[in-house]
Amino acid sequence: MDIQKNVKLCDKNWFKTGGVARFYAEPINVHDVVAAALFARENKLAIFILGEGANILISDEGFDGLVIAPKNKQLIVDIARATITVGAGMSMPQLIRDALDLGLLGLEEFSGIPGTVGGSVFINIHYFEFLLSQFLIGATVVNLETGEIKKVDNAWFNFGYNQSTLQQAPWFLFDATFQLKLGAELETAYARGRSHEIIRHRSRRYPKERTCGSFFRNFLAEEIPFMPGKEKVLFVAYYLDKVGVKGALRVGNAMVSHLHANMLVTMEGATSADVIALVRTMQEKLGAEFGITPQPECQLIGFKEYPLHR
Ligand SMILES: Cc1cc2nc3c(=O)[nH]c(=O)nc-3n(C[C@H](O)[C@H](O)[C@H](O)COP(=O)(O)OP(=O)(O)OC[C@H]3O[C@@H](n4cnc5c(N)ncnc54)[C@H](O)[C@@H]3O)c2cc1C
């Protein structure tokens, strides 16, 4: 497998900002992944796994290590059991379309959410009451420190809201198996209609490009100060709406979307420093008004120091 040097990352993430990767690899099979991990170990390099870059902000200084961007997209279908095993590099929207074409239902609840299967399992993507972990029954993972390849079940992931084991250990998701439901013709037609409806609904509510989706995660109850006579609101967008940043706050070439107060968009010429300065301003506004400091759901990559307020 080819390991490239000094590869631009600004065309490989949704914000379209950020510097270069010192080394870059696109494995298509599990042996490539192990070879890339070995290369990193021999050269004492940090590793970052890149999906579609739909939930990351890369530092303008880039990533001083090895970026591994999985490109394995194979699909293994067991119609009798209604399961699909899919490579981590497959895009979720494509997987949803393929599943519907096969009459396999369930994943259409995530229609319109960009990203690869790897990135989606990492964060356990969610939309209203649905979590991806409700469908995942097994996976193949690689330990990037030891090269160990193992089969794991749903419990191994310790899934929660925005949470999975992939976030703590040096684990690489190689493929994932989803348990779906084999639908009759009418059910499949209904599911397809639902998928279109979700995409239409989302396109009115969220920006479609140069964003990472929700920038901040919602609050935990203990992060919100007690307000006598008031119930705690955990939705970060509720507070951001109240300080009037939506469609109004801009720093350099980054601004808060006019569609959603928790979604930031970049414009031509934007840098990641613009996004960071905008985010810090938003944190300061919520700190001053409500005494709360929201933290990112978006992953920050390649920053030498944590660039936001804690
Ligand atoms: C317009 C828009 C709307 C969105 N709406 C939603 C939404 O409704 N709900 C929701 O939950 N999210 C939403 N998101 C966030 C985003 O779609 C998801 O987080 C998505 O799963 C990111 O996938 P990715 O491949 O782009 O991952 P990346 O952004 O490339 O990476 C994200 C993290 O996953 C890790 N990762 C990637 N692949 C692997 C792998 N194979 N093994 C281990 N770790 C890996 C990366 O190292 C990184 O830490 C939205 C984003 C956008 C841009």
The ligand as a MOL file (V3000), in Angstrom:
LIG
                    3D

  0  0  0     0  0            999 V3000
M  V30 BEGIN CTAB
M  V30 COUNTS 53 58 0 0 0
M  V30 BEGIN ATOM
M  V30 1 C -24.5680 18.6470 7.5090 0
M  V30 2 C -24.2730 17.6710 8.6230 0
M  V30 3 C -25.3290 17.1230 9.3520 0
M  V30 4 C -25.0770 16.2040 10.3890 0
M  V30 5 N -26.1390 15.6730 11.0780 0
M  V30 6 C -25.9040 14.7380 12.0470 0
M  V30 7 C -27.0010 14.1210 12.7330 0
M  V30 8 O -28.1750 14.3990 12.4880 0
M  V30 9 N -26.7090 13.2180 13.6890 0
M  V30 10 C -25.4150 12.8580 13.9830 0
M  V30 11 O -25.2170 12.0100 14.8590 0
M  V30 12 N -24.3660 13.4240 13.3520 0
M  V30 13 C -24.5710 14.3540 12.4000 0
M  V30 14 N -23.5230 14.9420 11.7520 0
M  V30 15 C -22.1400 14.5800 12.1220 0
M  V30 16 C -21.4970 13.5420 11.1650 0
M  V30 17 O -22.3250 13.2890 10.0790 0
M  V30 18 C -21.2280 12.2330 11.8580 0
M  V30 19 O -20.4330 12.4090 13.0120 0
M  V30 20 C -20.5170 11.2430 10.9120 0
M  V30 21 O -20.6600 9.9930 11.4230 0
M  V30 22 C -19.0560 11.5380 10.6830 0
M  V30 23 O -18.5240 10.5530 9.8310 0
M  V30 24 P -17.1630 10.7960 9.0560 0
M  V30 25 O -16.8520 9.5770 8.2510 0
M  V30 26 O -17.2210 12.0580 8.3160 0
M  V30 27 O -16.1310 10.8880 10.2560 0
M  V30 28 P -14.9240 11.9590 10.4630 0
M  V30 29 O -15.5090 13.3130 10.6530 0
M  V30 30 O -13.9460 11.7770 9.3440 0
M  V30 31 O -14.3200 11.4350 11.8010 0
M  V30 32 C -15.0350 11.5800 13.0060 0
M  V30 33 C -14.3500 10.7240 14.0850 0
M  V30 34 O -14.5370 9.3390 13.7500 0
M  V30 35 C -13.2800 8.6530 13.7830 0
M  V30 36 N -13.3030 7.5730 12.7910 0
M  V30 37 C -13.6300 7.6700 11.4710 0
M  V30 38 N -13.5470 6.4650 10.8760 0
M  V30 39 C -13.1390 5.5760 11.8370 0
M  V30 40 C -12.8530 4.1700 11.8420 0
M  V30 41 N -12.9360 3.4180 10.7330 0
M  V30 42 N -12.4470 3.5930 13.0150 0
M  V30 43 C -12.3500 4.3450 14.1560 0
M  V30 44 N -12.5990 5.6810 14.2130 0
M  V30 45 C -12.9880 6.2870 13.0550 0
M  V30 46 C -12.2670 9.7360 13.4200 0
M  V30 47 O -10.9470 9.3950 13.8300 0
M  V30 48 C -12.8360 10.9480 14.1340 0
M  V30 49 O -12.4030 10.9870 15.4700 0
M  V30 50 C -23.7390 15.8580 10.7090 0
M  V30 51 C -22.6820 16.4130 9.9600 0
M  V30 52 C -22.9450 17.3160 8.9290 0
M  V30 53 C -21.7890 17.8750 8.1300 0
M  V30 END ATOM
M  V30 BEGIN BOND
M  V30 1 1 1 2
M  V30 2 1 2 3
M  V30 3 2 2 52
M  V30 4 2 3 4
M  V30 5 1 4 5
M  V30 6 1 4 50
M  V30 7 2 5 6
M  V30 8 1 6 7
M  V30 9 1 6 13
M  V30 10 2 7 8
M  V30 11 1 7 9
M  V30 12 1 9 10
M  V30 13 2 10 11
M  V30 14 1 10 12
M  V30 15 2 12 13
M  V30 16 1 13 14
M  V30 17 1 14 15
M  V30 18 1 14 50
M  V30 19 1 15 16
M  V30 20 1 16 17
M  V30 21 1 16 18
M  V30 22 1 18 19
M  V30 23 1 18 20
M  V30 24 1 20 21
M  V30 25 1 20 22
M  V30 26 1 22 23
M  V30 27 1 23 24
M  V30 28 2 24 25
M  V30 29 1 24 26
M  V30 30 1 24 27
M  V30 31 1 27 28
M  V30 32 2 28 29
M  V30 33 1 28 30
M  V30 34 1 28 31
M  V30 35 1 31 32
M  V30 36 1 32 33
M  V30 37 1 33 34
M  V30 38 1 33 48
M  V30 39 1 34 35
M  V30 40 1 35 36
M  V30 41 1 35 46
M  V30 42 1 36 37
M  V30 43 1 36 45
M  V30 44 2 37 38
M  V30 45 1 38 39
M  V30 46 1 39 40
M  V30 47 2 39 45
M  V30 48 1 40 41
M  V30 49 2 40 42
M  V30 50 1 42 43
M  V30 51 2 43 44
M  V30 52 1 44 45
M  V30 53 1 46 47
M  V30 54 1 46 48
M  V30 55 1 48 49
M  V30 56 2 50 51
M  V30 57 1 51 52
M  V30 58 1 52 53
M  V30 END BOND
M  V30 END CTAB
M  END
